[in-house]
Amino acid sequence: MEGRSIVFASGKGGTGKTTTVANIGVALAQFGKEVIVIDADITMANLSLILGMEDIPVTLHDVLAGEAELKDAIYEGPAGVKVIPGGLSLEKVKKARPERLRELIREISQMGDFILIDAPAGLELTSVTALLIGKELIIVTNPEIAAITDSLKTKLVAEKLGTLPLGAILNRVTNEKTELSREEIEALLEVPVLGIVPEDPEVKRASAYGVPLVVKNPTSPAAIAYKQIAAKLAGIKWKPPEPESPVKRIFKALFGGRRR
């Protein structure tokens, strides 16, 4: 059975797209889904850094260069998520042939329930190629007019390529007055907002450790938002855990959560 191939794209860099892909992929795996995450950013691959998998011998770049088999570039990540990382060296970037992605995705789509594709930001050739290989599109954007304008361009290009826009994820939301509202963004992009991820200092901390936030700090605000989006994609009901009281946290710190 063919899995759902969803490309995550943004009109500009810095929206937090790669972090979003990594955490939603791991969250889906935590829900028991077979998930494959692909770093399709040929020139600026960094998905492996967020997942703590930078020291790997074979990458997607090697496969695209015809120097390795696809099976050798698939690694198991947190919660059992399968990861096809990109190469970090400039030499590998030069050898990679992005046009081979289309034939690879056909093979990959038979391997899991969800195939999440981390596309390069913008609308360069590699970005358009990534939009082309996904059957569905999720836009990752920030609630500011410049990001939304660029996201609209990305959505229009994806539609022309035959990729179905599922909706948008609003990332790094602070609820400042200068930010566009959910309703305004839905009206501008003409797609539903699938989830709102708040600005959360725990995201940077998790990235620094190379551990997805949904693993490192699953009760943080952003982690809960990622899990809610993953549950929506998987079509399952999920209730966020109740926050622990300060007394309970102290008790667990002192006694390791054991009861006497």
N, C-alpha and C positions, 0 to 999 in steps of 0.2 A: 504494500500500500504506500502511495506517495505521500510524503509529509508536506506540511504547509511551509512554503518558502517565503519568508517575510524579510524584506530589506528595510533596514533602519537608516534613514537619511536625514541630512540637515542642510539648509541652504548656506550656512556659514560654519566655520570652525568655532570651537569653544562652547558649544551648547551642552556638552556632557553626554554626547551620543554613545561613545564607546563604553563609558561607565554604565550607561543605561542598558545597552545590549548585554554586557557581561552579567549584570545583576538580574535582569529578567530571564536570561538563559539559565542561570543557576537556580533561580526561583522556580522555573518550570520543571527543572530536574528534581528539585525538592518535592514537587507535587507528583512525582512519579512518571513524568513524561520523558520520552527519549528525545534528547535535544542535541543538535549540532550547531555550534557557533563558528562562523567563518569571518576571518579578518580580511575583507576585500579591499582594504585601503592599501593599495600596492606601494605607493610612495612613502606613506607615513604610518606604517603599521605599528600599533601600540596596544592592541588587545591583550597580547601575551603579558605585558607589564602589569596590567590590572589584575590578571589572574595568577600572577606569580610564576609564569612559565617562560621567562626570557631565555633561559639556558637550555634550548632544545636543538637537536641536531638537524632535523628536517622540517621545512616549513612549506606553506602554500607556494611561496616563490620558487622553491625547488621543483615543485610539481608543474607549475606554469612554465618553467624553463625546460621541462622535459627531462630533468635530471633525477627525478624520484617518482615512486608510485604514490597514488593518493593515500592508500592505507598506511603508508609510513609517516604521513603528515598529520594523522589523527591521534590526538592525545586525550587522556581522561583528566578532567579538571574537577573542581569542587562539586560535591553532591552527585558525581557521576556524569556531569555534562561533558559532551565530547567537543573538543576544540581543534579547529584547523587554524593555527596561528600564521601570521605573516612573518617574513624575515626582517631583521633590523639592519642588515648591512646594505650599503649602497651598491655593492657588487651584485648582490642578489636582485636588487630592484632593476638593475640594467638588463639582466638576463630574462626576467619574467615577461611572459606574453599574456596580458590581460584578456585577450580575445578567447583564450582557452577556458575561461571561467564558465561560459555557457554550456560547454559539453561536460564539464566537471559537475555542474549543479544537477544535471540529470541523474548522474550516478549517486550523488550525495543525497538527493531528495528521497531515495529509496531506503535510507539508513535510519530515519528517525521520524518522530511525530512533528517536530518543529525544526526548521532550518533557519536560523537567524543570521542575516548577512549584515555585517557592519560596513556600510558604504563610505567612501571618502566624502568629505564635505564639499559643497560647491557643485558645479556642473561641467567639470573637465571630462575628458574622454573616459578615464577610469571610473569616475562617478556615474556617468551615463551607462557604462557597461554594467556596473553593479545594479543600477535601477532596472536594467533590462533582464537580469537573471532572476529577480524575485517576482513572484506572482502577486504578492501583496506588499503594500508600503505603509510604514509607520514613520511619521515625521517627528523628529525630536527637536524641539525649539525652546527658546526662552521667551517670556512674555513681554517682548519689546518690539517696537515697530520694525526696526531694521531686520531682526531675525525672522519675523513673520513675513515680511516682504520677500526675503530670500527663500523662505520655506514654500511660499506660494509658487514661485518659479519652479522649484523642485517638483512640487505636486503636479503642475501642469505638464512638465516634461515626462514624468512618470506615466501620466494618463495617456499621453500620445504614444508611449512605448507599449501600452497595453497592461501596465501594472496597476492593480486596483488599490486606491488609497483606503486604508482601514480607518485612519484617524491620526491624531497628534498626541504627543506626550509633552506636557509643559514642564520643563526642568528648571531647577534652581529658582523656584518661586519664593519671593520674599513678602509679597502682599503690600509692597509699597504703592503709593498713589500713582506713580509714574508708569506702573505696569499695566498692560492691557488685561482686561477681564476675560474669564473663560468664554463668556457669551460673545464678546467682541472678536476673539480669536476664531471661534467656531463660525461666525458670520464671514470673516475675512477668508478663511481657508476652505470653507464649505465642507468641513469634515468634523466629526465629533471629537471632543477631547477625551482620550481614553484614560488619562490619569494625570494627576498633578503631583510632582515631586518637589518638596520644599527644599530650600537652601539648608544644608545640613553639614556642619563641620566634620561629622563622622565619615563623610564620603572621602574627604582628602586623607584622613587618617587611615582608612581601609586601603586606599590606593597606595599609600606610602609603604604599607606592609605587604602589598601584593596579594591581598585577600578580598574577595567580593564583600561588599557591605552586608548583604543578606546572610553571610556566614559569620563575619566578624562581629557585627552588632545588629542582630535581626530585629531588635525592638526599637531601633532608632527611627525617627520620623521618615527619612528617605527610604530605608529598608522596607518599612511597612507599605509605603507607596509602591515600590517595585513589586512587592508580593501581591498587592491588590491588582496591579496591571496584569501580572502573570496569571493570576486566578481568572481574570476576565478573558484573557486569550484562551486559556484552557477550558473555559466554560464550567468552572467549578465554584462552589461557595467556599469562602475562606473568611474567617473572623480573626481580626488582629488580636494578639495576646493582650491581656490586661496589663497595664504598667505596674511594676512592682513598687510597693511602698518603701520609703526610706528604711523603716524598721526591718522589713524583710531582707533588703539588700545587706544591711549590717549583719543580720543573723547569718545569712549565707556566707558572708566574708569571714565571719568568726568560726563558723562550724561546718562550712562546706555544704550547706543545705541539708544536713542530716538532722533527723528528729530524734529526740531522746525519749 
